[in-house]
Amino acid sequence: MRQAFIGFLIFLGVAMVNGQEPALPLRELAAARDFYIGAAIHTEAIKSNADYRALAEREFNLVTPENMFKFGPISPAPGEYDWSHTDALLDWAEAHHMRVHGHVLVWHQQQPGWLNEDTYSPEQLAAILERHIRTVVGRYKGRIHEWDVVNEAVADNGRLRDTIWLRALGPDYIAKAFEWAHEADPEAVLYYNDYNGDTPGLKADAIYKLVQGLVEEGVPVHGVGLQMHLIWQQQRSATPRAIGEVMIRLNDLGLKVAVTELDMRIHDPNRGREAMLDLQAEVYSNVLRACLDAPNCDTVVVWGVSDAYSWIPGFTGNDDWPLLFDETLQPKPAYEVVAQALAGED
Ligand code: 9MR
């Protein structure tokens, strides 16, 4: 404790000598206005990379486990669970006073290998899903503040996505999933989470109709997660006004919104990385400001701590540099604008 305090004084001294105010971590700027700034946590990096861990502890007051809660990774065999990663994540988050955003209970990807429609009848699949939700939410009852209950149930054409769950249980699987989760932890805030629904358009309308129906039926849905996996070509559409419009409409339904998976790809064959970093910062700023201005948004989560661990390069085949910290864990221009937005600066 004493050593840590002396370390802090030295840090302060160096900052003073340099004539700068010591920069506050994002989580302190956020906490000062009851806001949550979060990051998705990589299953391996959190175990093996102490610098990554220290950076996450310093900067974020919320964490979303990126993959470790998904049905496939957590359930190696029917009815069996491997809690080693999730238990460790919860202990770590609690030790550092970080809120946990649980991700995800119902999705059509990263399903267990043992789960298929040749082996199980629709009734058995319904029972499997119910048991899964009750088991996972029940185990961490009171410790996970909020859950992505259903993820990406709306297809790009605006209709319900054709998944194993839709085929087995019918459209009602969505309402049931929320009800089971709510029974397992009545205090948890329950989200419907999706991509490409963060600015007005067909997908945003379809998501709106879906949750409007749930609200009208009295289903315990409390919020909508706007993923926001952005690409630089969206710079003109992802304006604070457009994002704000979607947020306000959901507010009118009595729902919260959270930005749940923010990242932005900036690879452009005609322009170098440096030229794109400011553009990226501008869009990050837009997203933060839209959320800060909306009455129902108090959470922005970036989909990874550093570019070194982002899912994007594996997906696009390009570096793309989508996050707040670069491969060496140094802050990028996007970090600076997020700090400014949280500090209330123009
Ligand atoms: O970031 C996740 C990546 O590591 C996984 O390989 C991938 C599997 O599809 O899922 C990624 O996270 C997704 C999230 O769970 C739901 N929204 C889209 C995200 C990016 O694909």
Boltz pocket constraint, residues with backbone or C-beta under 6 A from the ligand:
constraints:
  - pocket:
      binder: B
      contacts: [[A, 66], [A, 67], [A, 109], [A, 110], [A, 151], [A, 227], [A, 261], [A, 311]]
      max_distance: 6.0
